[in-house]
């Protein structure tokens, strides 16, 4: 896993808010954008960074792309942090 890309993606508040929205299930870019006061291009950029970091996966449904959490990466991050806390 590329921790540098992952932590860079997580360092932005908007991207953390997007991940928080996705914990309830997949959403389209438009649905995500409804929660923010920014352009579609800005939302698209944030989603691209999250996808590049492996934090979200995409699935095309008709004419829409849906974004969902990549729980595998989240579990790897959690396990790594837990190993630091446990001294393993």
Residue, then its C-alpha position, 0 to 999 in steps of 0.5 A: x500500500x502507498x501510505x504517502x498517497x493514502x495519508x495525503x488523501x486523508x489530510x484534506x478535510x473535504x476528502x475525509x467528509x466524502x469518505x464519511x458520506x460513503x460509509x453509508x453506501x455507494x453514491x454518485x459524484x452528483x449525490x456527493x456534490x450535493x453535500x458541498x458548496x463547490x464546483x463539480x470539477x472540485x468534487x471530481x478532483x477530490x474523488x480522483x485523489x481518493x481513487x488514486x490513493x485506493x480509498x474508494x472504488x468505482x462502479x459504472x451503473x448506466x450513465x453514472x459512476x458510483x463511488x464506494x469505500x475500499x474497506x481493504x485499504x481502510x483495514x490495512x491502515x487500521x492494522x498498521x496503526x494498531x501494530x504501532x500501538x501494540x508494539x508488534 
